[in-house]
Amino acid sequence: MRGLDDPVVVARRPIGPPPLALRLAAVLAVPLLLYALVMTGQKAVENYQLNQQADSLRAQIAGLRAQNVQLQQQIEQARTDAAIETIAREQLGLIKPGDHPLVLISDGSSGTSTVSTAPVAEPTSAPEPTWRQWWDYVVG
């Protein structure tokens, strides 16, 4: 048995190169850690780029939704009777029964224009069927 006054003996190992297993573990672990670090960096860059692309697409979607709302409002407005009449008169050149259209005739030299009324075409009966038109064309 050991007493309290006995000196404690600590055995120290001699200082020297680390054992082969420790050196081998360090040689294998360092490249693996570097590889993991590089891969993590690459994934972070890819993630950042994907987030930027997603933000751009979200902004584009918001713009398209706003445009869609505008187009829906235009469709609703174009379905009103006043809009239909305006389109028929201005774009298609149609007139209401009883209206008297005005045709502006301009003189090429003086730059003035005169107003004349165009004869209103009376509505005709239904056009002849296509077979009848061909029959008249062929037979004469």
C-alpha positions in Angstrom: 0.0 0.0 0.0 0.9 3.5 -0.7 1.1 6.1 1.9 0.4 9.8 1.6 4.1 10.6 1.7 5.1 8.4 -1.1 5.9 10.2 -4.3 3.7 9.8 -7.3 5.5 8.4 -10.3 4.1 9.5 -13.7 5.4 7.6 -16.7 5.9 9.9 -19.7 6.3 8.7 -23.2 9.2 9.8 -25.1 8.6 12.8 -27.5 8.9 11.7 -31.1 6.9 11.4 -34.3 3.2 10.5 -33.9 2.2 6.9 -34.4 1.5 5.7 -37.9 -2.3 5.4 -37.3 -2.6 9.1 -36.3 -0.6 10.3 -39.3 -2.7 8.1 -41.6 -5.9 9.5 -40.1 -4.7 13.1 -40.5 -3.8 12.4 -44.2 -7.2 11.0 -44.9 -9.2 13.5 -42.8 -7.7 16.7 -44.1 -8.7 16.2 -47.8 -12.1 15.0 -46.8 -12.7 18.1 -44.7 -11.4 20.3 -47.6 -13.7 18.5 -50.0 -16.7 19.0 -47.7 -15.9 22.7 -47.3 -15.7 23.2 -51.1 -18.9 21.3 -51.7 -20.7 23.3 -49.0 -19.5 26.6 -50.6 -20.7 25.4 -54.1 -24.1 24.5 -52.7 -24.4 27.9 -51.0 -23.6 29.7 -54.3 -26.2 27.5 -56.1 -28.7 28.2 -53.4 -28.1 32.0 -53.7 -28.5 31.9 -57.5 -31.7 29.9 -57.2 -33.1 32.3 -54.7 -32.3 35.2 -57.0 -34.0 33.4 -59.8 -37.1 32.7 -57.7 -37.3 36.4 -56.7 -37.2 37.4 -60.3 -39.9 34.9 -61.2 -42.1 36.1 -58.3 -41.7 39.7 -59.6 -42.6 38.6 -63.1 -45.7 36.8 -61.8 -46.8 39.9 -59.9 -46.5 41.9 -63.1 -48.4 39.4 -65.1 -51.2 39.3 -62.5 -51.5 43.1 -62.6 -51.7 42.9 -66.4 -54.3 40.2 -66.1 -56.4 42.4 -63.8 -56.1 45.3 -66.3 -57.2 43.1 -69.2 -60.1 41.7 -67.2 -61.3 45.2 -66.5 -60.9 46.1 -70.2 -63.0 43.1 -71.2 -65.7 44.1 -68.7 -65.7 47.6 -70.0 -65.8 46.5 -73.6 -68.9 44.4 -73.0 -71.0 47.4 -72.1 -73.5 48.7 -74.7 -71.8 52.1 -75.0 -68.4 50.4 -75.8 -70.0 48.1 -78.3 -71.6 51.0 -80.1 -68.4 53.0 -80.1 -66.4 50.1 -81.6 -69.1 49.5 -84.2 -69.2 53.2 -85.2 -65.5 54.0 -85.1 -63.7 50.8 -86.0 -66.2 49.0 -88.2 -67.9 52.1 -89.8 -71.4 51.0 -88.9 -74.3 53.4 -88.5 -77.6 53.2 -86.8 -80.8 53.1 -88.9 -81.8 56.7 -89.5 -78.3 58.2 -89.1 -76.9 60.2 -92.0 -73.2 59.6 -92.5 -70.9 62.5 -93.5 -68.1 61.9 -95.9 -65.3 64.4 -95.9 -63.9 65.1 -99.3 -60.6 67.1 -99.4 -59.2 69.1 -102.2 -55.7 68.0 -102.8 -54.4 71.6 -103.6 -56.2 73.9 -101.2 -56.2 71.7 -98.1 -59.8 72.4 -97.4 -62.5 69.8 -97.1 -66.1 69.8 -98.0 -68.8 67.9 -96.3 -71.2 65.8 -98.3 -73.8 63.3 -97.2 -73.3 59.8 -98.5 -76.4 57.9 -99.6 -77.5 55.4 -97.0 -77.6 51.9 -98.5 -81.0 50.4 -97.9 -80.8 47.0 -96.3 -81.0 44.4 -98.9 -82.7 41.0 -98.7 -80.6 38.0 -97.7 -77.7 37.3 -100.2 -78.2 34.6 -102.7 -77.0 31.2 -101.6 -73.5 30.2 -102.8 -74.8 27.4 -105.0 -77.0 29.9 -106.8 -74.1 32.2 -107.4 -72.1 29.3 -108.9 -75.0 28.3 -111.0 -75.4 31.8 -112.4 -71.6 32.0 -113.0 -71.4 28.6 -114.8 -74.7 28.7 -116.8 -74.7 32.4 -117.4 
